[in-house]
């Protein structure tokens, strides 16, 4: 790197040339920018024109701009800190499992415990999840000699480039299985049935979900299991309708009750309560029972029950 700032401390001319090289790389490595350059020339990338504009940037900004590119492509050796050494991949994580549970309003109102049956990948009992046959052990990958990465040296207009990628043979682990487990065929995992106990809080709604960490699929070959994600679905109710934390109910009264007023009993999610019907009430009028609705999720606050009063019209009128 002839114009790298580390090789030319205090040389502003070299710094400008290095910035120009970085800008050129940005343009040439991006198909859209290359097309803009072919059509409009350098003017397409002047400041304010939607381009790179590296001539007005500090060198640290250039390093930050190219950090993702250099770390993934091995350019860290050129640009100092860059992406650094990758090394072996860490333990993998298993995939999440997603299920849906249907709940009635009474269960949502009180909260409930559920036991669900699922099928998931668990560590193989014979090899304890390693994938290797009992009595054997994984060995260093012959492709990367146990490093978990493959290096390729390339020449570019920026100088010598070391391209570092995870080894495809061992998936970056650095080790492979020479004698696979007969039970799991070297995968380190077996699909089994399992039961999971759930504590469902009060006030959940359709679309809400809860997570059970570590109850998902095991990845095999070491690593940790994913999570179990439980989505909730609210069943339709024969009496009540729900809107947020409020509950709606239709009730029917006789015409004389509407004229003179009365007191009736109406059902709520917590049991029957008395409701006073005022004299002269009109059909369709809504009365409110405060605090008799649904508890809000994770809050000590209850909504209301709204009772829509319907008046039965007499079929025969006496003279």
CORQUI-V882370 format. One record per residue. N is the residue number from 0. RES is the residue in three letters. PHI is phi as a letter, one per 30 degrees, with the letter a starting at -180 (NA if undefined). OMEGA is omega in radians with two decimals (* if undefined). Layout:
# CORQUI-V882370
((N/RES/PHI/OMEGA) (N/RES/PHI/OMEGA))
This chain:
# CORQUI-V882370
((0/UNK/NA/-3.04) (1/UNK/d/-3.03) (2/UNK/c/3.13) (3/UNK/d/-3.08) (4/UNK/e/3.10) (5/UNK/d/3.13) (6/UNK/c/-3.10) (7/UNK/b/-3.10) (8/UNK/d/3.11) (9/UNK/i/-3.12) (10/UNK/c/-3.09) (11/UNK/d/3.13) (12/UNK/d/3.10) (13/UNK/d/3.12) (14/UNK/d/3.13) (15/UNK/d/3.13) (16/UNK/d/3.11) (17/UNK/d/3.08) (18/UNK/d/3.12) (19/UNK/d/3.11) (20/UNK/d/3.11) (21/UNK/d/3.12) (22/UNK/d/3.12) (23/UNK/d/3.12) (24/UNK/d/3.12) (25/UNK/e/-3.10) (26/UNK/d/-3.04) (27/UNK/d/-3.10) (28/UNK/d/-3.12) (29/UNK/b/-3.07) (30/UNK/e/-3.11) (31/UNK/d/3.12) (32/UNK/d/3.13) (33/UNK/d/3.12) (34/UNK/d/3.09) (35/UNK/d/-3.14) (36/UNK/d/3.13) (37/UNK/d/-3.08) (38/UNK/d/-3.00) (39/UNK/c/-3.11) (40/UNK/i/-3.07) (41/UNK/d/-3.13) (42/UNK/d/3.14) (43/UNK/d/-3.04) (44/UNK/b/2.99) (45/UNK/d/-3.11) (46/UNK/e/-3.10) (47/UNK/j/-3.12) (48/UNK/c/3.08) (49/UNK/i/-3.08) (50/UNK/c/-3.03) (51/UNK/d/3.10) (52/UNK/i/-3.03) (53/UNK/d/-3.12) (54/UNK/d/3.14) (55/UNK/c/-3.09) (56/UNK/c/3.02) (57/UNK/d/-3.12) (58/UNK/d/3.11) (59/UNK/d/3.09) (60/UNK/d/3.10) (61/UNK/d/3.13) (62/UNK/e/3.13) (63/UNK/d/-3.10) (64/UNK/d/-3.08) (65/UNK/c/-3.04) (66/UNK/e/-3.12) (67/UNK/d/-3.12) (68/UNK/d/-3.06) (69/UNK/d/-3.12) (70/UNK/d/-3.11) (71/UNK/d/-3.07) (72/UNK/c/3.09) (73/UNK/i/-3.12) (74/UNK/d/-3.11) (75/UNK/e/-3.13) (76/UNK/d/3.14) (77/UNK/d/-2.98) (78/UNK/c/3.02) (79/UNK/i/-3.03) (80/UNK/d/3.04) (81/UNK/h/-3.09) (82/UNK/c/-3.14) (83/UNK/i/-3.09) (84/UNK/d/-3.13) (85/UNK/d/-3.06) (86/UNK/i/-3.12) (87/UNK/d/3.05) (88/UNK/d/3.10) (89/UNK/d/3.12) (90/UNK/e/-3.13) (91/UNK/d/3.13) (92/UNK/c/3.14) (93/UNK/d/-3.12) (94/UNK/d/3.09) (95/UNK/d/3.00) (96/UNK/c/3.13) (97/UNK/b/3.10) (98/UNK/b/3.10) (99/UNK/b/3.11) (100/UNK/c/3.08) (101/UNK/c/-3.10) (102/UNK/b/3.01) (103/UNK/d/-3.07) (104/UNK/e/-3.13) (105/UNK/d/3.10) (106/UNK/d/3.13) (107/UNK/d/-3.10) (108/UNK/d/-3.06) (109/UNK/c/-2.92) (110/UNK/i/-3.05) (111/UNK/a/3.02) (112/UNK/c/3.13) (113/UNK/b/2.98) (114/UNK/c/-3.10) (115/UNK/c/3.07) (116/UNK/c/-3.12) (117/UNK/b/2.98) (118/UNK/c/-3.08) (119/UNK/b/3.05) (120/UNK/d/3.11) (121/UNK/b/-3.14) (122/UNK/e/3.10) (123/UNK/d/-3.12) (124/UNK/d/-3.10) (125/UNK/d/-3.08) (126/UNK/c/-3.14) (127/UNK/h/3.05) (128/UNK/i/-3.11) (129/UNK/d/-3.07) (130/UNK/i/-3.13) (131/UNK/c/3.13) (132/UNK/d/3.11) (133/UNK/e/-3.12) (134/UNK/j/3.11) (135/UNK/c/-3.13) (136/UNK/b/3.03) (137/UNK/e/-3.13) (138/UNK/c/3.12) (139/UNK/d/-3.14) (140/UNK/d/3.13) (141/UNK/d/-3.11) (142/UNK/d/-3.09) (143/UNK/c/-3.13) (144/UNK/h/3.05) (145/UNK/i/-3.11) (146/UNK/d/-3.10) (147/UNK/i/-3.10) (148/UNK/b/3.09) (149/UNK/c/-3.14) (150/UNK/c/3.07) (151/UNK/b/3.13) (152/UNK/c/-3.13) (153/UNK/b/3.07) (154/UNK/c/3.08) (155/UNK/b/3.14) (156/UNK/d/3.05) (157/UNK/d/-3.12) (158/UNK/j/-3.13) (159/UNK/d/-3.09) (160/UNK/c/3.05) (161/UNK/c/-3.12) (162/UNK/c/-3.09) (163/UNK/c/3.13) (164/UNK/b/3.04) (165/UNK/d/3.13) (166/UNK/d/-3.12) (167/UNK/d/-3.09) (168/UNK/d/-3.11) (169/UNK/c/-3.14) (170/UNK/h/3.07) (171/UNK/i/-3.09) (172/UNK/d/-3.12) (173/UNK/i/-3.13) (174/UNK/b/3.09) (175/UNK/b/-3.12) (176/UNK/c/3.13) (177/UNK/d/3.12) (178/UNK/b/-3.06) (179/UNK/d/3.09) (180/UNK/d/-3.10) (181/UNK/d/-3.07) (182/UNK/d/-3.07) (183/UNK/c/-3.13) (184/UNK/h/3.08) (185/UNK/i/-3.12) (186/UNK/d/3.13) (187/UNK/i/-3.09) (188/UNK/b/3.14) (189/UNK/b/3.11) (190/UNK/d/-3.11) (191/UNK/b/3.00) (192/UNK/d/-3.13) (193/UNK/b/3.05) (194/UNK/c/-3.13) (195/UNK/b/3.11) (196/UNK/c/-3.08) (197/UNK/b/2.98) (198/UNK/c/-3.06) (199/UNK/c/-3.08) (200/UNK/d/3.09) (201/UNK/d/2.96) (202/UNK/i/3.12) (203/UNK/d/3.14) (204/UNK/b/3.03) (205/UNK/e/-3.11) (206/UNK/j/3.02) (207/UNK/d/3.09) (208/UNK/b/3.03) (209/UNK/b/-3.06) (210/UNK/c/3.02) (211/UNK/c/-3.07) (212/UNK/d/3.05) (213/UNK/i/-3.12) (214/UNK/c/3.12) (215/UNK/c/-3.10) (216/UNK/d/3.01) (217/UNK/d/-3.07) (218/UNK/d/-3.01) (219/UNK/i/3.13) (220/UNK/h/-3.10) (221/UNK/i/3.12) (222/UNK/j/-3.06) (223/UNK/b/-3.12) (224/UNK/d/3.04) (225/UNK/d/-3.09) (226/UNK/c/2.98) (227/UNK/c/-3.12) (228/UNK/c/-3.06) (229/UNK/c/3.08) (230/UNK/c/-3.10) (231/UNK/c/3.11) (232/UNK/b/-3.09) (233/UNK/c/3.11) (234/UNK/d/3.06) (235/UNK/d/-3.10) (236/UNK/c/-3.10) (237/UNK/d/-3.10) (238/UNK/c/-2.95) (239/UNK/c/2.93) (240/UNK/b/-3.08) (241/UNK/c/2.98) (242/UNK/b/-3.07) (243/UNK/i/3.11) (244/UNK/c/3.12) (245/UNK/c/3.13) (246/UNK/c/-3.13) (247/UNK/c/-3.14) (248/UNK/b/3.01) (249/UNK/c/3.02) (250/UNK/b/-3.08) (251/UNK/b/3.08) (252/UNK/b/3.11) (253/UNK/d/-3.11) (254/UNK/d/3.11) (255/UNK/d/3.11) (256/UNK/d/3.12) (257/UNK/d/-3.10) (258/UNK/d/-3.00) (259/UNK/c/-3.08) (260/UNK/i/-3.11) (261/UNK/a/3.01) (262/UNK/b/-3.12) (263/UNK/b/3.03) (264/UNK/c/3.12) (265/UNK/b/3.11) (266/UNK/d/2.96) (267/UNK/b/3.13) (268/UNK/d/3.13) (269/UNK/c/-3.14) (270/UNK/k/-3.10) (271/UNK/d/3.09) (272/UNK/b/3.10) (273/UNK/d/3.11) (274/UNK/b/3.13) (275/UNK/d/3.11) (276/UNK/c/-3.13) (277/UNK/d/3.10) (278/UNK/d/3.10) (279/UNK/i/-3.14) (280/UNK/d/3.13) (281/UNK/c/3.12) (282/UNK/d/-3.12) (283/UNK/j/3.13) (284/UNK/d/-3.06) (285/UNK/c/3.06) (286/UNK/c/-3.02) (287/UNK/c/2.98) (288/UNK/c/-3.02) (289/UNK/d/3.09) (290/UNK/i/-3.12) (291/UNK/c/3.10) (292/UNK/c/-3.08) (293/UNK/c/3.04) (294/UNK/d/3.08) (295/UNK/d/-3.06) (296/UNK/d/3.09) (297/UNK/i/3.08) (298/UNK/b/3.11) (299/UNK/d/-3.12) (300/UNK/b/-3.14) (301/UNK/c/3.01) (302/UNK/d/-3.10) (303/UNK/c/2.94) (304/UNK/c/-3.12) (305/UNK/c/-3.06) (306/UNK/c/3.09) (307/UNK/d/-3.05) (308/UNK/c/3.09) (309/UNK/c/-3.10) (310/UNK/c/3.10) (311/UNK/d/3.12) (312/UNK/d/-3.13) (313/UNK/d/3.14) (314/UNK/d/3.13) (315/UNK/b/3.11) (316/UNK/c/-3.13) (317/UNK/d/3.14) (318/UNK/d/*))
